Amino acid sequence: MRQPSLWHVLQPKWRTALQRMREERSRGGSGKLLLLVTVGLLFWVGVYGVLYVILKHVRGAEELGPFLAAKILGLVLLSFVTILVLSNLITALSSFFLAKDLDLLVSAPVDWLRLYLAKLGETLLHSSWMVALMAVPILTAYGVIYRGGVLFVPYAVLTIVPMLVLPAVAGSAITLILVNVFPARRTRDLLSIIALGAAAGLILLLRLIRPERLARPEGFRNLLDFLAVLRTPTSPFLPSEWATNAIMSYLRGSPDPLPLMLLWTTAAALVTIGAMLHRRLFAQGFTKAQEGAERFVRGRLLRRTAGWVLKPLPVAKREFVLKDIRLFFRDTTQWSQLILLAALVVVYLFNINALPLHRGEPVGFFYVTLVSFLNLGLAGFVLASIAARFIFPAVSLEGRQMWLLRSSPLDLRALLWSKYWVGTVPLLVLALLLTGLTNVLLEVGPFMMVMGLVTICGLTFAIAALALGFGALYPQFETENAAQIPTSFGGLVYMMTTIALLAAVIVALWQAVYAYVRAVYVGEPVVVDGWMIFWFAVAAVICAAATAIPLRIGLRKMESFEF
């Protein structure tokens, strides 16, 4: 019997993607595509502009410039490789063992090698597309600054492609081994915890390395210490180091073929080893993947504690809240992200504490107040990102069960409010923690402390309402992965609206903060006059409108759902 070609195996996925694009276009998706392309181009321009300015200054240092540029590129590519390994671990599990088309492919007369290459390509595409797009403006900036010419484009592609293949093969092989030890669904939980724990460790490690020291050579005792830092951490066995050497040698005008050969030969060898491992272990692992994972979720302590706290609520609202809390802690991919969140909070506070501010001096007071004020916008953006991950998908995660809730005598308003408060209360605790500890580290005055805490409370209520409202307005009931919901078109619109909200509140409060800084700077008593109260009221009205309107729109959308 003639075996189907690799393209024949990949054709259903390609046709499905084209069909989705046609459906989006028929629904008026051209505007969505145009918006996505516009935002992507703006992001590219921003990354390119920042790196262009940095590399332009770096190249000005004739002796140390090449070392600094190579160090920056090496750190960026090392971060990319680490992210790719973690991403491929999770993606390979879904592609090789949990995808819906596997039942048909495994039972069809498809050669094991074609099946492996097809699923490896699918894993590579899903886990690496964002890193590949991120690399475009970075490598463009290097090519422009060092005058790489037109030929630098294919050379960069030849360098980056094997660097993307290596983590995909490694992640697929590790996942294959783990599935043969644990059930696939238990492995997914285990990989989620491992991946997020490793990502948190990477973030902390990169922050403790303090890469900003490279911009201040005067902080080192001598030139030898500075050069030693420039050359560490390096390893001749890291693919990111091979890619860095290949690109920088080309840009210096003396291309070295050895790093490029190492990348391609290692990638070919790993693909061969991965294929052999797949042939030996896939059948057994796929059989185990059909087993259900046991769950040891008792929930008695949670039910007793939460039930006692929520006792004043009506029965329907209390049960809705308990359901959402229970589902959150049952899904390892949800609660395990708290590990990454804790690491981000530590890095956030560490960065604030490391700012070189001269507290107690007049100029220092101005900068401390400015940082404390602008921190409201930065903290708001962090909260918006967290809400996009945990609150925005809340309605979509109900899936096809939403028709049951709509047809039941239960009040949808109670469902909406339960989801709102389940997401808002933890977010509010984190917001007060970030703002309060930041202001304590900055040693701000009582005025900025009170204003910051009150403002972040209003922003938190508004951000959570926007996340829930847009999540109901743009639901994704058909998705198989909750992590894909925030990256949809609705998630993009939500983030853009939240940024506009933060900008409006910051602009409204700026006049009041300016009056406070001016009074303290010239030695006058701080008086909360009518003009200052007016701007506080404007900010309050903006937050109130951003809270009430999205919730009302979201409720109407939920009442009109059709299945």
N, C-alpha and C positions, 0 to 999 in steps of 0.2 A: 504494500500500500504506500502510495506517495505521501510523504510528510508535508504538511503545510509550511509555507515559508514564514520567516520571522515577521515580515510585514503583514501577512495574513493573520497572525496571532494578535498583532498590535492594532489591526484595522478597526475592530469594534470600539476600542477606546477613542480612536481618532474620530470615527463617525459620531459617537456620542457627544464628543466635545463640539463638533461642527453643528449638530442638531441643537444643542443648548444655545449656541451663538445665534442660530436662526430664530429660535423661540424668543430670545432676549430682544433681537432686532424687531420682531413682529410686535412685541409689547412696548416698543419705544425705547429699547435699550441703547440706541445710538447715543443718546444724551448721557447715559451712565458711562459708556465707553469713553466718550469725549472727556468727561469729568475725570475719570481714572487716569487717562493719558496725560491730561493737563497737570494733575497733582503729581504724577510720577515724574514728568519733565521738570516741574518746579523743584522736586526733591533732588533730582539729578543735578540741576543747576546749583542748588544750595551746597550739596556735598562737594561738587567740583570747585565752586568758588572758595570754600573754606580751605580745602586742601591745596588749591592753587596758590593762595596767599602764603600758606605755611611753607610749601616747597620753594616758593620764590625767595623767601628769606633764608631758608636752609641752603639753597644753592649759592647764596651770596658768600657763605663761608667756604672758601676754596679748599682748605685742608680737611675740615670736618664735615663739609656738606654731603659728600657721598656716603659717609658712615651714618650720618643722621637720617638721610633719606632711606637708606637700606634698613635701618633700625625701625623706622616708622612702618615701612612696607612689611617687614618681617612680623611685627606685632599685629598688624591688621590681618595678614594671611594666617597667622597662628590662631587668631580669634575665629576666623572663618572656618578653619579645619576643625577646631573644637566644636563649634556650633553645628557643623555638618555631621560630625560623628554622632552627636546627641540626637539630631534631627533624623538621621537615617536609622538609628535604633528604633525609634517609634514608628517611622513610616514603613520600614521593612516588615514590621509585624502585621500591619494592615494589608500591605501589598501581597505578601507571600502566604499569609495564613487566614486572614479574616475578610478578604475581599469577596464580594458577592459573585464575581465571575469565576471563582476558583472551582466551584462544583462542576461547571461545564468544561473548563480547561483541563482539569485533572482527569475527567472521564473521557475526554476526546483523544483521538490518536495524535497527540502533540508530543514531539520529542522532548525529553527532559532538558536538553541544552537550550532549545528555543524558548521553553517555558521560563527557564532561569534568566536568559537574556532579556526576555520581555518584561518580567517582573523587576529585574535589576534596573532596566531603563525607566520603568514607571517610578520606582523608588527614587532614582537619581533625579528625575524631573520634578517630583513633588517636593523633595527635600532641599533641592539646590537652586531652584529658580530665583529665589529672593537674594541669595548670596551672589549668584551670577549677575543679577541686575545691579546689586550694590557695588560689584567690582568694576562696572563699566565707567562711572565717573571717576573712580579712584585711579584706575589705570590710564584713563584719558588725561588726567592732570599730570601724571608722571610723564606720559608721552609728549605732552605739550611743553612742559618745563624743560625736559632734557632733550627735546627735539628728536624724538624717536622716528619721525617720518611715517609715511603711509605703510611701510612694511612692518611697523611695530604692531599694527592691528592683528594680522594673522599670527605673528610671533607670540603675542599675548594670549590669543585663543589657544595656540598649541601648548602654552604653558599652563593655562588655567584648567583646561578640559581634564587632563589626567589627575590634577589635584582635586577635582570634584569627584572623579571616579573612585579614587582610593577610599575616602570615607564611606561611600555608598557600598562598596564591596565589604569593607570591614564591618560596617553596621549590620549588613545582611547576614554575614557569617556569624556574628555574635548572637543575633536574634535567632538564627537557626539552631544554634547550640542550646540556647536558653529554652526554646520551645520544646526541645527534646527532654529537658529536665523538668520543666513546669508546664501546666496547661497554658494554652495561648492566652486566655483571658486573664489568668493569674500573672503571666509574664508581662502583659500590658501594664498591669498595676505596678509590678516590680520595676519595669523599665521607666515608668513615669517618675517614680521616686528617685531612682538612680540618676536619671537624666537631669531632673530639676536640682537634686543635690549637687551634682557635678557642675551644673551651670552656676549655682550659687557660690560654690567653691572657686570657680573661675573668676567670677566677678570680684570676690573678695581678694583673690590673689593678684589680679591686675591692679586693683586699687592699692594694695599694700606695696606693690612694686614701685608705685608713684612715678609713672612715666613723665609727669610734668617736670621732673628734675632735669630732663634732657634739654629743656628750654632755658635752664639757668646754669651754665657751666661754671659761673663764679662760685656756686655752692660747693664745688669739689676742691680738695686740697691742692691738686695739681692736675696736669694734663693727662698723666698716666691713669689716674683714678677715673677720669671722665671717659677715656678710651676703653677702659675695662668695663664700664657700665654699658657703653655702646655695643660691645661685643658679647654681652650676656643678656638673657639666656639664649644661647645658640646650640644647636645639635646637628651634626651631619646626617642624622637619621630622620629628621623631620621633613615631610613633603613641603611644608611651608617654607623651610629654609632653602630647599632646592629651587622652588619657584622664585623666591626672592633673588637668589644668586643668578638664575637664568635671566630674569627681567633686568636687574641692575647691570649685569655684564653687557647686555645688549645696549642699554641706554648709555653706558660709558664708551661705546664704540668698539668694544672687543668681545663679541659674543662667545660664550663658553658653552660648547655642546654637551659637556658632561652632565650638568644639572637637568637639562631637557631629556637626555637619554635615561637618566635615573628615574625621572617621573614616568616616562612611557613604558620602560621595561618593568618597573615595579608594578605599575597599573596592570599591564598584561599578565604578569605573574600572579598577582592577586586575583584577577578575574578567573584565571585557570584554576587556582586553588579553590576559589569560591564555588566554581562550577562542579568540581570534584566533590566538595563537601555537600553541595546541594543534591547531587546524584545519590550520595550515600545516606543522607539524613532526612531529606525532604518528605519522603513518603511516611516515615514514622512520625515526624513532627506534624504533618498535616492531619494524620489520624488522631493524634492527641489534641489537635486544635479543635476537634469537633466535640470534645468533652466540655461540660460546663464547669466553671470555676466555683468551688465552694465558697460560701460567705459566712463569716462568723460575726455578723453584725447583730448584737443583741438589742442595744438601744434602750435598755431598761433605765440606766442612770440618766441618759439624755432625756428620755421621756419624763421621768420623775422631776428632774431639775427644770427643764423647759416648761413642763406642764404646770409646775408650781408658780413659775414666773409669769406665765401667760394665763393664769387662772381667771383674772378679771375680764378677759376677752370673751366674746360669744363663742359658742362651740364651733361654728363653721370657720370663723377666722382663726381660732386656735389650731384647729386641725390643718388648715392650709399652711400656717407657719411651721408646724411640726413636720409636715410633709416635705416642705422645701429644705428645712434643716437636715432632716434624715437623708434625703436624696443627695445633698451636698457631701455629707461625710461618707456615704456609701460609695461614691464615685472617687476613686483614688486620683484620677487625672484632675479632679477639681481641688480637693483639699491639699494634695501634695504640692501645689503651686504656692502654698503658704511658705514653703522653704525658700523658694526664690524671692518671694516678697520680703521675707525677713532680711535676706542678704541685701536687697536693694535699699531697704530702710537704713541698715547699718552703713552702707556706702554713702547714702545721701547725707546722713548726719556727720560722717567722717569728713566729707568734702566741705561741709559748712564750717566745721571746726578748724579745718586746715587753711581757711582763707586768711591771707596776710593782712588783717585789719588792725589798725592801731587804736584799740579801744581806749576811751578816756580823753583823747585829744579832740579838738574841734573838727578837724578833717575826718578823723576816725569816726566821730559821732555821725557825720553825714553819710559816710559809706556804710556804717552799720545799719542805719535807718533805711538806706536805699536797698541794701541786701535783704533786710527783713521784709520790706514792702514788696520787692520783686519776688521774694520767696513765696508769696501768696499765689502768684501766677504759676510758678514752677510746681508748687505743691498741688495746685488745682489740676495741672496737666498730669501729674502722677496719679492723682485720684481718678481722673477721667480714663486713663489707661487701665487702671484696675477695674473700674466700673464696666469698661468695654469687655473685659474678660469674664466677669462674674455676674453682672446685672443685665447687660445687653442681651445675652443668650437665654435669659430666664423664660421668656414666653416661647421661644423656639424649641427649647428642650422639652416642653410638654408634648411635642410631636402630634401624632394623630389622636392622642388622648384629649386634645382640646375640644373635639366634637362632643365627647362624653360630658365634659364640664359645661359646655354650652347647652346641651339638651337636658341637663339635670336642673332641679330647682335651686341649685346653689347660685349665690349672687356673684357675678363676675367682678363686681366692684370689690368684694371681699378678697377674691383671688389676686386682683391687681395690687391692692394695698398690702396684702401679706408679702408678696414678692418685693414690693417697694421697701418695706421696713426690714425684711430679712437682709436685704442688701445694704440699706442705708445705715443701720446701726453699727455694724462692723466698720464700714467706711468712715463713719463719723468718728469712731474711736481712733482709727489710724490718722485721720486728718488732724484731730486735736493733738495727738502724739507728735506728729511731724512738726506742726506749727509751734506747739508749746516748747518742745525740746530745742528746736532751732532758735527760737527767741531767747531761751535761757542760755544757750551756747554763745549767742551774739551779745548777751547782756543788754537788751533793749530796755527802754523805759516803760512805765505802766501804760502810757497812752498806746504805744505800738503793740504791747502785749494784749490789751483788751481788744483793740481794733482788729488785730490779726486773728484772734480766736473767734470773735463774732463773725468776721467776714468769711473765715473758712467754714464755719457752720452753715452759713447761708449758701456758700458755693457747693458744699457737699449735698445739701438737700436738692439743689438745682441740678447738679451733675447726675445724681442717682435718678432723678425724674426724667432727665433727657435720655439716659441710657435705657430705662424701661420703656419710655414712650416710643423711641425710635426702634427698639427691639420688637415692639408690638406692631409698629407701622411697616417694618420690613422683616417679617418672620422668615425663618429658614427651617421649615418643618421636615424637609427631606434630607437634611444633612446627617451624615454618619459620625461626624467628629465635631464636638463642641468647640474645639480650637479654631475651626474654619469659619464659625459664625461671625466673630468680630472683624474678620478681614473681608467681609462681603461689602456690597455697595452701601447698605444701611449703616454698617460700622464706620465707613468712611464719612458719610454725611453726618453721623453723630459726632465724630471727632472734630470735624470742621465747625459744626455748630457750637461745640463746647469751647473750642479755641476762641470763637467770636464772643461767647459769653465771658470768658476770662478777660479778654481784651476790654470789653465794655465795662466790667466791674473795676478793673485796674485804672482805666481812664477816669471813671467817675470818682474814685477815691483819691486820685492823685492831687487834686486841688486841696483836699483836707489835709493830706500828709504834708504837702508843701507848706501850708500855713503853720503846721506844727513844727516842722524843721526850721522855718524862718524865725519863729518866735524863740525857740531854744537857742539858735545860733546867735541871735543879737541880744540874748539875755532878757527877753521879755517873758512875762507869765503866759502860759498856754491857756487860752480862753476858747471854749467851745461855743462859737457864735452861730448866728442864724445861717451864714453862708456855709459853714462846715456841716451843720445839721442838714442843710439842703442836699449836699452831695452824698451824705450818708443815706438819706432817704432815697435818692436816685439809685444807689447801689442796692438798697433793700428791695425797691420795686422791681429792678431787673431780676434779682434772684427769685422773688416771689412769682413773677410772671414765668420765668424759666422752670419753675417747679409745677405750677398749676396747669399751664397750657399743655405741656407734653403728656401729663397724666390723663387729662380729659380726652385728648386726641387718641391716646393709646387705648382707653376704655371703649371709645366708639369704634375703633378698629377691631378690637376683640369681639365686640358684639356683632360685627358684620362678617366675621370669618366664615368662609365657605369651604367645604371639604368634598 
